[in-house]
Amino acid sequence: MRRGVERLKRGRAGGDGDLKEAFDVFDGNKDGLITVEELGLVLSSLGFTEGKKLEDCKEMIRKVDMDGDGMVNFDEFKKMMRAGLGRIIPVS
């Protein structure tokens, strides 16, 4: 996880391959979905205050949760990284 977090900090998550690596960092239990808790854990480890409030993470997920399951799959993650979260974590 540390290597993936460092990649995100340096803003090296851009193409689909890089985004998949980044997704895997967030997907702590490797079930193919990012939960609110997993999102908060990684954002906090990156030093972002957005990860400290569960409600902030819920809102980030709500904005991209196309299927309404309350979690983020890879396609939704790509959308999140290229839109909202991309402003928090640089995506080239």
Backbone atoms as SQL, in Angstrom:
CREATE TABLE atoms (id INTEGER PRIMARY KEY, chain TEXT, resi INTEGER, resn TEXT, atom TEXT, x REAL, y REAL, z REAL);
INSERT INTO atoms VALUES
  (1, 'A', 1, 'MET', 'N', 0.826, -1.190, 0.000),
  (2, 'A', 1, 'MET', 'CA', 0.000, 0.000, 0.000),
  (3, 'A', 1, 'MET', 'C', 0.868, 1.251, 0.000),
  (4, 'A', 2, 'ARG', 'N', 1.959, 1.240, 0.732),
  (5, 'A', 2, 'ARG', 'CA', 2.801, 2.430, 0.841),
  (6, 'A', 2, 'ARG', 'C', 3.293, 2.889, -0.525),
  (7, 'A', 3, 'ARG', 'N', 3.719, 1.956, -1.394),
  (8, 'A', 3, 'ARG', 'CA', 4.202, 2.320, -2.728),
  (9, 'A', 3, 'ARG', 'C', 3.103, 3.002, -3.533),
  (10, 'A', 4, 'GLY', 'N', 1.910, 2.450, -3.474),
  (11, 'A', 4, 'GLY', 'CA', 0.790, 3.034, -4.201),
  (12, 'A', 4, 'GLY', 'C', 0.420, 4.407, -3.680),
  (13, 'A', 5, 'VAL', 'N', 0.459, 4.580, -2.373),
  (14, 'A', 5, 'VAL', 'CA', 0.158, 5.881, -1.779),
  (15, 'A', 5, 'VAL', 'C', 1.203, 6.898, -2.209),
  (16, 'A', 6, 'GLU', 'N', 2.467, 6.501, -2.225),
  (17, 'A', 6, 'GLU', 'CA', 3.522, 7.417, -2.667),
  (18, 'A', 6, 'GLU', 'C', 3.326, 7.817, -4.126),
  (19, 'A', 7, 'ARG', 'N', 2.907, 6.878, -4.970),
  (20, 'A', 7, 'ARG', 'CA', 2.608, 7.205, -6.377),
  (21, 'A', 7, 'ARG', 'C', 1.511, 8.249, -6.470),
  (22, 'A', 8, 'LEU', 'N', 0.478, 8.091, -5.670),
  (23, 'A', 8, 'LEU', 'CA', -0.623, 9.051, -5.671),
  (24, 'A', 8, 'LEU', 'C', -0.148, 10.420, -5.200),
  (25, 'A', 9, 'LYS', 'N', 0.683, 10.440, -4.168),
  (26, 'A', 9, 'LYS', 'CA', 1.192, 11.713, -3.655),
  (27, 'A', 9, 'LYS', 'C', 1.984, 12.457, -4.726),
  (28, 'A', 10, 'ARG', 'N', 2.714, 11.706, -5.543),
  (29, 'A', 10, 'ARG', 'CA', 3.526, 12.333, -6.591),
  (30, 'A', 10, 'ARG', 'C', 2.706, 12.643, -7.832),
  (31, 'A', 11, 'GLY', 'N', 1.420, 12.280, -7.822),
  (32, 'A', 11, 'GLY', 'CA', 0.555, 12.592, -8.952),
  (33, 'A', 11, 'GLY', 'C', 0.844, 11.759, -10.178),
  (34, 'A', 12, 'ARG', 'N', 1.198, 10.504, -9.978),
  (35, 'A', 12, 'ARG', 'CA', 1.544, 9.652, -11.112),
  (36, 'A', 12, 'ARG', 'C', 0.455, 8.663, -11.479),
  (37, 'A', 13, 'ALA', 'N', -0.776, 8.974, -11.163),
  (38, 'A', 13, 'ALA', 'CA', -1.894, 8.109, -11.542),
  (39, 'A', 13, 'ALA', 'C', -2.648, 8.803, -12.662),
  (40, 'A', 14, 'GLY', 'N', -2.463, 8.369, -13.897),
  (41, 'A', 14, 'GLY', 'CA', -3.088, 9.056, -15.012),
  (42, 'A', 14, 'GLY', 'C', -3.837, 8.142, -15.948),
  (43, 'A', 15, 'GLY', 'N', -3.137, 7.219, -16.620),
  (44, 'A', 15, 'GLY', 'CA', -3.775, 6.301, -17.546),
  (45, 'A', 15, 'GLY', 'C', -4.556, 5.229, -16.809),
  (46, 'A', 16, 'ASP', 'N', -5.300, 4.414, -17.576),
  (47, 'A', 16, 'ASP', 'CA', -6.111, 3.362, -16.950),
  (48, 'A', 16, 'ASP', 'C', -5.270, 2.399, -16.125),
  (49, 'A', 17, 'GLY', 'N', -4.061, 2.065, -16.599),
  (50, 'A', 17, 'GLY', 'CA', -3.195, 1.166, -15.838),
  (51, 'A', 17, 'GLY', 'C', -2.802, 1.768, -14.505),
  (52, 'A', 18, 'ASP', 'N', -2.416, 3.039, -14.539),
  (53, 'A', 18, 'ASP', 'CA', -2.066, 3.736, -13.302),
  (54, 'A', 18, 'ASP', 'C', -3.279, 3.880, -12.396),
  (55, 'A', 19, 'LEU', 'N', -4.429, 4.162, -13.001),
  (56, 'A', 19, 'LEU', 'CA', -5.642, 4.297, -12.195),
  (57, 'A', 19, 'LEU', 'C', -6.025, 2.971, -11.551),
  (58, 'A', 20, 'LYS', 'N', -5.784, 1.858, -12.233),
  (59, 'A', 20, 'LYS', 'CA', -6.067, 0.542, -11.646),
  (60, 'A', 20, 'LYS', 'C', -5.158, 0.302, -10.447),
  (61, 'A', 21, 'GLU', 'N', -3.886, 0.684, -10.591),
  (62, 'A', 21, 'GLU', 'CA', -2.971, 0.555, -9.450),
  (63, 'A', 21, 'GLU', 'C', -3.451, 1.412, -8.281),
  (64, 'A', 22, 'ALA', 'N', -3.884, 2.635, -8.594),
  (65, 'A', 22, 'ALA', 'CA', -4.395, 3.527, -7.551),
  (66, 'A', 22, 'ALA', 'C', -5.660, 2.940, -6.925),
  (67, 'A', 23, 'PHE', 'N', -6.552, 2.406, -7.761),
  (68, 'A', 23, 'PHE', 'CA', -7.780, 1.781, -7.264),
  (69, 'A', 23, 'PHE', 'C', -7.435, 0.671, -6.278),
  (70, 'A', 24, 'ASP', 'N', -6.440, -0.129, -6.629),
  (71, 'A', 24, 'ASP', 'CA', -6.035, -1.235, -5.762),
  (72, 'A', 24, 'ASP', 'C', -5.519, -0.748, -4.412),
  (73, 'A', 25, 'VAL', 'N', -4.918, 0.452, -4.393),
  (74, 'A', 25, 'VAL', 'CA', -4.480, 1.033, -3.122),
  (75, 'A', 25, 'VAL', 'C', -5.693, 1.324, -2.241),
  (76, 'A', 26, 'PHE', 'N', -6.733, 1.896, -2.831),
  (77, 'A', 26, 'PHE', 'CA', -7.942, 2.242, -2.079),
  (78, 'A', 26, 'PHE', 'C', -8.740, 1.006, -1.679),
  (79, 'A', 27, 'ASP', 'N', -8.746, -0.012, -2.535),
  (80, 'A', 27, 'ASP', 'CA', -9.538, -1.224, -2.312),
  (81, 'A', 27, 'ASP', 'C', -8.792, -2.155, -1.364),
  (82, 'A', 28, 'GLY', 'N', -8.827, -1.817, -0.093),
  (83, 'A', 28, 'GLY', 'CA', -8.036, -2.525, 0.908),
  (84, 'A', 28, 'GLY', 'C', -8.297, -4.017, 0.998),
  (85, 'A', 29, 'ASN', 'N', -9.543, -4.450, 0.878),
  (86, 'A', 29, 'ASN', 'CA', -9.849, -5.877, 1.008),
  (87, 'A', 29, 'ASN', 'C', -9.901, -6.596, -0.336),
  (88, 'A', 30, 'LYS', 'N', -9.590, -5.871, -1.408),
  (89, 'A', 30, 'LYS', 'CA', -9.470, -6.435, -2.767),
  (90, 'A', 30, 'LYS', 'C', -10.749, -7.116, -3.255),
  (91, 'A', 31, 'ASP', 'N', -11.904, -6.520, -2.912),
  (92, 'A', 31, 'ASP', 'CA', -13.170, -7.084, -3.382),
  (93, 'A', 31, 'ASP', 'C', -13.699, -6.389, -4.633),
  (94, 'A', 32, 'GLY', 'N', -12.912, -5.447, -5.172),
  (95, 'A', 32, 'GLY', 'CA', -13.333, -4.746, -6.382),
  (96, 'A', 32, 'GLY', 'C', -14.211, -3.536, -6.120),
  (97, 'A', 33, 'LEU', 'N', -14.360, -3.179, -4.845),
  (98, 'A', 33, 'LEU', 'CA', -15.190, -2.033, -4.457),
  (99, 'A', 33, 'LEU', 'C', -14.476, -1.227, -3.378),
  (100, 'A', 34, 'ILE', 'N', -14.633, 0.089, -3.440),
  (101, 'A', 34, 'ILE', 'CA', -14.070, 0.964, -2.413),
  (102, 'A', 34, 'ILE', 'C', -15.208, 1.431, -1.514),
  (103, 'A', 35, 'THR', 'N', -15.070, 1.147, -0.233),
  (104, 'A', 35, 'THR', 'CA', -16.071, 1.582, 0.740),
  (105, 'A', 35, 'THR', 'C', -15.727, 2.986, 1.241),
  (106, 'A', 36, 'VAL', 'N', -16.662, 3.575, 1.946),
  (107, 'A', 36, 'VAL', 'CA', -16.439, 4.884, 2.565),
  (108, 'A', 36, 'VAL', 'C', -15.226, 4.817, 3.490),
  (109, 'A', 37, 'GLU', 'N', -15.142, 3.742, 4.254),
  (110, 'A', 37, 'GLU', 'CA', -14.048, 3.584, 5.208),
  (111, 'A', 37, 'GLU', 'C', -12.704, 3.453, 4.501),
  (112, 'A', 38, 'GLU', 'N', -12.668, 2.677, 3.413),
  (113, 'A', 38, 'GLU', 'CA', -11.418, 2.513, 2.665),
  (114, 'A', 38, 'GLU', 'C', -10.969, 3.838, 2.058),
  (115, 'A', 39, 'LEU', 'N', -11.908, 4.598, 1.509),
  (116, 'A', 39, 'LEU', 'CA', -11.585, 5.904, 0.943),
  (117, 'A', 39, 'LEU', 'C', -11.006, 6.819, 2.018),
  (118, 'A', 40, 'GLY', 'N', -11.655, 6.856, 3.169),
  (119, 'A', 40, 'GLY', 'CA', -11.181, 7.696, 4.265),
  (120, 'A', 40, 'GLY', 'C', -9.805, 7.303, 4.757),
  (121, 'A', 41, 'LEU', 'N', -9.543, 6.007, 4.846),
  (122, 'A', 41, 'LEU', 'CA', -8.250, 5.517, 5.313),
  (123, 'A', 41, 'LEU', 'C', -7.123, 5.995, 4.407),
  (124, 'A', 42, 'VAL', 'N', -7.302, 5.848, 3.094),
  (125, 'A', 42, 'VAL', 'CA', -6.242, 6.241, 2.167),
  (126, 'A', 42, 'VAL', 'C', -6.086, 7.757, 2.133),
  (127, 'A', 43, 'LEU', 'N', -7.185, 8.486, 2.084),
  (128, 'A', 43, 'LEU', 'CA', -7.079, 9.950, 2.072),
  (129, 'A', 43, 'LEU', 'C', -6.380, 10.445, 3.333),
  (130, 'A', 44, 'SER', 'N', -6.702, 9.855, 4.471),
  (131, 'A', 44, 'SER', 'CA', -6.033, 10.235, 5.718),
  (132, 'A', 44, 'SER', 'C', -4.549, 9.922, 5.664),
  (133, 'A', 45, 'SER', 'N', -4.203, 8.757, 5.106),
  (134, 'A', 45, 'SER', 'CA', -2.788, 8.392, 5.027),
  (135, 'A', 45, 'SER', 'C', -2.025, 9.299, 4.068),
  (136, 'A', 46, 'LEU', 'N', -2.745, 9.919, 3.131),
  (137, 'A', 46, 'LEU', 'CA', -2.127, 10.886, 2.225),
  (138, 'A', 46, 'LEU', 'C', -2.043, 12.271, 2.864),
  (139, 'A', 47, 'GLY', 'N', -2.665, 12.424, 4.028),
  (140, 'A', 47, 'GLY', 'CA', -2.612, 13.690, 4.737),
  (141, 'A', 47, 'GLY', 'C', -3.720, 14.665, 4.396),
  (142, 'A', 48, 'PHE', 'N', -4.762, 14.190, 3.709),
  (143, 'A', 48, 'PHE', 'CA', -5.858, 15.071, 3.328),
  (144, 'A', 48, 'PHE', 'C', -6.918, 15.111, 4.421),
  (145, 'A', 49, 'THR', 'N', -7.365, 16.298, 4.770),
  (146, 'A', 49, 'THR', 'CA', -8.391, 16.436, 5.805),
  (147, 'A', 49, 'THR', 'C', -9.717, 15.849, 5.356),
  (148, 'A', 50, 'GLU', 'N', -9.938, 15.753, 4.034),
  (149, 'A', 50, 'GLU', 'CA', -11.183, 15.191, 3.514),
  (150, 'A', 50, 'GLU', 'C', -11.401, 13.760, 3.988),
  (151, 'A', 51, 'GLY', 'N', -10.332, 13.042, 4.271),
  (152, 'A', 51, 'GLY', 'CA', -10.451, 11.665, 4.713),
  (153, 'A', 51, 'GLY', 'C', -10.759, 11.515, 6.184),
  (154, 'A', 52, 'LYS', 'N', -10.676, 12.597, 6.923),
  (155, 'A', 52, 'LYS', 'CA', -10.893, 12.520, 8.362),
  (156, 'A', 52, 'LYS', 'C', -12.365, 12.519, 8.731),
  (157, 'A', 53, 'LYS', 'N', -13.201, 13.051, 7.869),
  (158, 'A', 53, 'LYS', 'CA', -14.638, 13.080, 8.133),
  (159, 'A', 53, 'LYS', 'C', -15.332, 12.060, 7.246),
  (160, 'A', 54, 'LEU', 'N', -15.990, 11.111, 7.875),
  (161, 'A', 54, 'LEU', 'CA', -16.697, 10.072, 7.141),
  (162, 'A', 54, 'LEU', 'C', -17.744, 10.673, 6.209),
  (163, 'A', 55, 'GLU', 'N', -18.385, 11.738, 6.644),
  (164, 'A', 55, 'GLU', 'CA', -19.421, 12.372, 5.827),
  (165, 'A', 55, 'GLU', 'C', -18.837, 12.937, 4.533),
  (166, 'A', 56, 'ASP', 'N', -17.616, 13.484, 4.593),
  (167, 'A', 56, 'ASP', 'CA', -16.956, 13.974, 3.375),
  (168, 'A', 56, 'ASP', 'C', -16.731, 12.831, 2.388),
  (169, 'A', 57, 'CYS', 'N', -16.288, 11.695, 2.909),
  (170, 'A', 57, 'CYS', 'CA', -16.046, 10.528, 2.052),
  (171, 'A', 57, 'CYS', 'C', -17.354, 10.011, 1.464),
  (172, 'A', 58, 'LYS', 'N', -18.403, 9.993, 2.274),
  (173, 'A', 58, 'LYS', 'CA', -19.715, 9.565, 1.770),
  (174, 'A', 58, 'LYS', 'C', -20.165, 10.463, 0.630),
  (175, 'A', 59, 'GLU', 'N', -19.946, 11.758, 0.772),
  (176, 'A', 59, 'GLU', 'CA', -20.344, 12.709, -0.265),
  (177, 'A', 59, 'GLU', 'C', -19.536, 12.496, -1.546),
  (178, 'A', 60, 'MET', 'N', -18.227, 12.248, -1.412),
  (179, 'A', 60, 'MET', 'CA', -17.399, 11.966, -2.592),
  (180, 'A', 60, 'MET', 'C', -17.932, 10.748, -3.333),
  (181, 'A', 61, 'ILE', 'N', -18.275, 9.719, -2.577),
  (182, 'A', 61, 'ILE', 'CA', -18.785, 8.490, -3.183),
  (183, 'A', 61, 'ILE', 'C', -20.156, 8.734, -3.802),
  (184, 'A', 62, 'ARG', 'N', -21.024, 9.446, -3.096),
  (185, 'A', 62, 'ARG', 'CA', -22.361, 9.746, -3.627),
  (186, 'A', 62, 'ARG', 'C', -22.299, 10.401, -4.999),
  (187, 'A', 63, 'LYS', 'N', -21.319, 11.260, -5.194),
  (188, 'A', 63, 'LYS', 'CA', -21.214, 12.009, -6.452),
  (189, 'A', 63, 'LYS', 'C', -20.887, 11.128, -7.653),
  (190, 'A', 64, 'VAL', 'N', -20.280, 9.967, -7.428),
  (191, 'A', 64, 'VAL', 'CA', -19.886, 9.103, -8.553),
  (192, 'A', 64, 'VAL', 'C', -20.534, 7.727, -8.516),
  (193, 'A', 65, 'ASP', 'N', -21.322, 7.457, -7.501),
  (194, 'A', 65, 'ASP', 'CA', -21.924, 6.135, -7.313),
  (195, 'A', 65, 'ASP', 'C', -23.094, 5.942, -8.277),
  (196, 'A', 66, 'MET', 'N', -22.779, 5.516, -9.490),
  (197, 'A', 66, 'MET', 'CA', -23.790, 5.392, -10.542),
  (198, 'A', 66, 'MET', 'C', -24.785, 4.269, -10.284),
  (199, 'A', 67, 'ASP', 'N', -24.369, 3.207, -9.596),
  (200, 'A', 67, 'ASP', 'CA', -25.283, 2.084, -9.383),
  (201, 'A', 67, 'ASP', 'C', -25.985, 2.131, -8.023),
  (202, 'A', 68, 'GLY', 'N', -25.673, 3.135, -7.206),
  (203, 'A', 68, 'GLY', 'CA', -26.384, 3.342, -5.951),
  (204, 'A', 68, 'GLY', 'C', -26.094, 2.347, -4.844),
  (205, 'A', 69, 'ASP', 'N', -24.953, 1.638, -4.921),
  (206, 'A', 69, 'ASP', 'CA', -24.649, 0.654, -3.885),
  (207, 'A', 69, 'ASP', 'C', -23.876, 1.235, -2.698),
  (208, 'A', 70, 'GLY', 'N', -23.542, 2.527, -2.763),
  (209, 'A', 70, 'GLY', 'CA', -22.822, 3.162, -1.665),
  (210, 'A', 70, 'GLY', 'C', -21.335, 2.901, -1.667),
  (211, 'A', 71, 'MET', 'N', -20.845, 2.268, -2.737),
  (212, 'A', 71, 'MET', 'CA', -19.425, 1.974, -2.882),
  (213, 'A', 71, 'MET', 'C', -18.982, 2.397, -4.277),
  (214, 'A', 72, 'VAL', 'N', -17.675, 2.361, -4.504),
  (215, 'A', 72, 'VAL', 'CA', -17.119, 2.788, -5.783),
  (216, 'A', 72, 'VAL', 'C', -16.461, 1.599, -6.469),
  (217, 'A', 73, 'ASN', 'N', -16.936, 1.279, -7.696),
  (218, 'A', 73, 'ASN', 'CA', -16.260, 0.259, -8.495),
  (219, 'A', 73, 'ASN', 'C', -15.205, 0.953, -9.354),
  (220, 'A', 74, 'PHE', 'N', -14.473, 0.202, -10.174),
  (221, 'A', 74, 'PHE', 'CA', -13.364, 0.789, -10.922),
  (222, 'A', 74, 'PHE', 'C', -13.819, 1.865, -11.897),
  (223, 'A', 75, 'ASP', 'N', -14.911, 1.635, -12.615),
  (224, 'A', 75, 'ASP', 'CA', -15.394, 2.652, -13.558),
  (225, 'A', 75, 'ASP', 'C', -15.782, 3.938, -12.830),
  (226, 'A', 76, 'GLU', 'N', -16.432, 3.800, -11.697),
  (227, 'A', 76, 'GLU', 'CA', -16.808, 4.971, -10.906),
  (228, 'A', 76, 'GLU', 'C', -15.565, 5.669, -10.354),
  (229, 'A', 77, 'PHE', 'N', -14.564, 4.873, -9.972),
  (230, 'A', 77, 'PHE', 'CA', -13.309, 5.424, -9.461),
  (231, 'A', 77, 'PHE', 'C', -12.619, 6.277, -10.518),
  (232, 'A', 78, 'LYS', 'N', -12.594, 5.771, -11.748),
  (233, 'A', 78, 'LYS', 'CA', -11.978, 6.554, -12.831),
  (234, 'A', 78, 'LYS', 'C', -12.681, 7.897, -12.965),
  (235, 'A', 79, 'LYS', 'N', -13.994, 7.875, -12.903),
  (236, 'A', 79, 'LYS', 'CA', -14.768, 9.116, -12.993),
  (237, 'A', 79, 'LYS', 'C', -14.418, 10.039, -11.827),
  (238, 'A', 80, 'MET', 'N', -14.341, 9.479, -10.623),
  (239, 'A', 80, 'MET', 'CA', -14.031, 10.268, -9.437),
  (240, 'A', 80, 'MET', 'C', -12.639, 10.886, -9.534),
  (241, 'A', 81, 'MET', 'N', -11.663, 10.104, -9.967),
  (242, 'A', 81, 'MET', 'CA', -10.295, 10.604, -10.050),
  (243, 'A', 81, 'MET', 'C', -10.160, 11.686, -11.110),
  (244, 'A', 82, 'ARG', 'N', -10.876, 11.538, -12.190),
  (245, 'A', 82, 'ARG', 'CA', -10.754, 12.504, -13.282),
  (246, 'A', 82, 'ARG', 'C', -11.596, 13.747, -13.044),
  (247, 'A', 83, 'ALA', 'N', -12.496, 13.673, -12.070),
  (248, 'A', 83, 'ALA', 'CA', -13.364, 14.826, -11.775),
  (249, 'A', 83, 'ALA', 'C', -13.043, 15.362, -10.383),
  (250, 'A', 84, 'GLY', 'N', -13.855, 15.012, -9.421),
  (251, 'A', 84, 'GLY', 'CA', -13.749, 15.585, -8.081),
  (252, 'A', 84, 'GLY', 'C', -12.473, 15.298, -7.340),
  (253, 'A', 85, 'LEU', 'N', -12.125, 14.034, -7.166),
  (254, 'A', 85, 'LEU', 'CA', -10.951, 13.691, -6.377),
  (255, 'A', 85, 'LEU', 'C', -9.684, 14.086, -7.105),
  (256, 'A', 86, 'GLY', 'N', -9.757, 14.211, -8.421),
  (257, 'A', 86, 'GLY', 'CA', -8.593, 14.652, -9.181),
  (258, 'A', 86, 'GLY', 'C', -8.130, 16.036, -8.780),
  (259, 'A', 87, 'ARG', 'N', -9.016, 16.814, -8.182),
  (260, 'A', 87, 'ARG', 'CA', -8.618, 18.135, -7.682),
  (261, 'A', 87, 'ARG', 'C', -7.874, 18.003, -6.363),
  (262, 'A', 88, 'ILE', 'N', -8.094, 16.910, -5.655),
  (263, 'A', 88, 'ILE', 'CA', -7.419, 16.689, -4.380),
  (264, 'A', 88, 'ILE', 'C', -6.096, 15.978, -4.617),
  (265, 'A', 89, 'ILE', 'N', -6.149, 14.910, -5.417),
  (266, 'A', 89, 'ILE', 'CA', -4.959, 14.145, -5.763),
  (267, 'A', 89, 'ILE', 'C', -4.675, 14.402, -7.229),
  (268, 'A', 90, 'PRO', 'N', -3.523, 14.947, -7.579),
  (269, 'A', 90, 'PRO', 'CA', -3.241, 15.268, -8.979),
  (270, 'A', 90, 'PRO', 'C', -3.292, 14.040, -9.868),
  (271, 'A', 91, 'VAL', 'N', -3.978, 14.156, -10.972),
  (272, 'A', 91, 'VAL', 'CA', -4.051, 13.083, -11.963),
  (273, 'A', 91, 'VAL', 'C', -3.593, 13.673, -13.279),
  (274, 'A', 92, 'SER', 'N', -2.552, 13.076, -13.869),
  (275, 'A', 92, 'SER', 'CA', -2.041, 13.625, -15.133),
  (276, 'A', 92, 'SER', 'C', -2.776, 13.057, -16.314);
